[in-house]
Structures are given as C-alpha cells and as structure tokens.
Amino acid sequence: MESYQDYYQVLDVGYNASSEDVKFAYRQLAKRYHPDANAGDKDKEEMFKLISEAYNVLSNVDKKASYDLSLLLGLYEDEKSQKARRYAAPSQPQYTYRSPVSVYYSKLTYIGMTGLVLVIVASIFLFPVALSSYSSAYHYDKGLEYYQTEQYYAALNSLERSILDFGGKNVEACLLASTILSEEYGQFSYAIEYIDRGLEFADSDGEKVQLLYQKGLNLRGSADFYGAIDQLTKALALWPHYDSLHLTIASIYAFDLDEYAKAIEYYTGLQTQGKKFAEVTYGLAYCYYKLGELHQATQHINNYIISYGFNADAYLLRAKIQIKRGDSESACEDIKKASHSYSGEAEDLAKTYCM
C-alpha cells in the first residue's frame, strides 16, 4: 500500500478545513475502511490505522499546530533544494548557427508584418500578466482571510502563491507571512527569509522601512541584538522621524544589551522632540536606576506613575529605587501595590522588606 505523509491528503480535506470538515471526512473514510467491514483485508486495515492517526492529529488543536509547522518547514526545505538544483544545473550545450539568407520585403509589407507581430506579442504578454496579477491579489486576500480566522498554515500557503504570481501584493504578502512565522510559530529565521524576499520587490522607501523594521524585530526575537540594531538603523536612515524605530532601538540597548547610556540617547532624542510616550518615561527611569543615578530615576518613575496611572512594573521599579535610597517603608508600600497583579519578584521583595 502507498505510504502517505500528508494527513490532509489522507483524509482528503483542504489545508483550511474546519474541525467539522475533518470529523466528517474521518467518519466517511472510517466506515469504508473499518476492519469489521473488511475482514482479512490487510491493506484496508492499514489504511484505517492511517486514517485514525491522521484524525488524531488534525482534530487536536495543539497537535494540528505542531503538524502544520512541520509541513511548513518541510515545504521550505523542498523549495530551497529545488532552487539549489536549478542553480547547480549544468549549462546547456552550445550550438553553432549559420547566418540565414537575407530576405527583403517592401516597406508596406514590413509595416504590416511589424504591426501584426506587435499585436500578437502584446496579447501574448499582457493577458498572462493580467491573469497572474489577478491571481496574486486573490491569493493575498485569501491569505489575509485565513490569517484573520487563525488558519495560519492555509494563510501561509495562499501568501506563498500570491508571491509566486506576478502582482502588486508581494511586499504585503511577505510582511504578513513573516508576521505569522514569527508571532505564531516563533520561526524567526524563516520569517527573515520572507523579509529578504520582500526587499527584492520593494520599490518605495516606505516599503523598505516596513521590511527593515520587521527584520529588526525578528533578529531581536532570535537574540541577534546588534543585527537588529543594524537593520533598524538602516530603516532610520530612510525615515528619520519614525518613532517606533527610535523606541525599539532604545529598548534593545536598555533591556537586551544593558547599554544604558546608548538607550538614554535615543529616549532623550524623542523627549526633546516633544514626543510623550509612556515607554520613554519608563525607559529613562529604568536606565538611570541601572546607572545608579537615583535622583533622575525617581523623577522619571514618579512622572510615569502620575501620567499613566497604575502599572505593577512601575511600582516595582520605584520600590527598587527606594530600596537603593534606603527608604524601605516607602518601598514596601509600592511592593504591596505591585503584588496585587504581580507575583514572583514582588512577593520575594515583600518577604524581605514588608515583614
């Protein structure tokens, strides 16, 4: 009996099949291949086992997500192998051609033939382009629809088809595919591959900035912090006033690389432009606390709490600042406020300073 590897094909359902579709397909096939109805038929018995195995995976949310990811990564590796084989293919043998005998036409004949050729070429070229462009937009819309309904594997398949077709949605498709791979599957390296493909299609600075920003986030997710800053800085060169770029670079310096002075440069740059972000105020308080500049840290964290209200992280940070300043009583009050929504570190500090 043929060995199946794709559980969707085993149950004869699409990659976007609902749980009800999977259940219905399983029941129909189970009736056909159940051992009780096929006594002594080993092939059908094996098929029934395979059907049951496929249903067991595709009917379980966690197993299905893991299986979809394994299919997806297998698809990428197959595509890479095919590309490698194409690039490694030997060059075609060279042939020697004899020059054709010159033929002369009248001017009128030449004009008529030229016009006819142009019409034929235009029709041959424009129709497939128009069809491919329509197909690309259609598959992008389907991919977006699948994404919004959390059918991520089906979304990625549609987005890949959108990119392969000639159309105007290549950058958007690459960005969305990258988002799914990073946020839903944690596959940052594959997400970055889509970003690099998108950069090949990008025409405008706006598109390049979006792609470089996304690439920076993916590199940060994969713990390549300096690589992330490099990409974000390239984006900043194209769009100097993109606040999210400044914030992300500052955040990496502050919370990932412990380079607090660098982070303060970026946070302060936004502040001097009159940009009032909660992340800036909190980030400055955190950096000054880490640098031991407690007066500055206190000033910023107080401003944060006054401006943005209750936040367990903010109260916990202020408690740490107060502990360093030797004010255990005030620290204890903030620790208690933080512990209402914060276990772990707040509880540990409470045992030390609030007993």
Beta strands, then each sheet from edge to edge (+ up, - down):
end
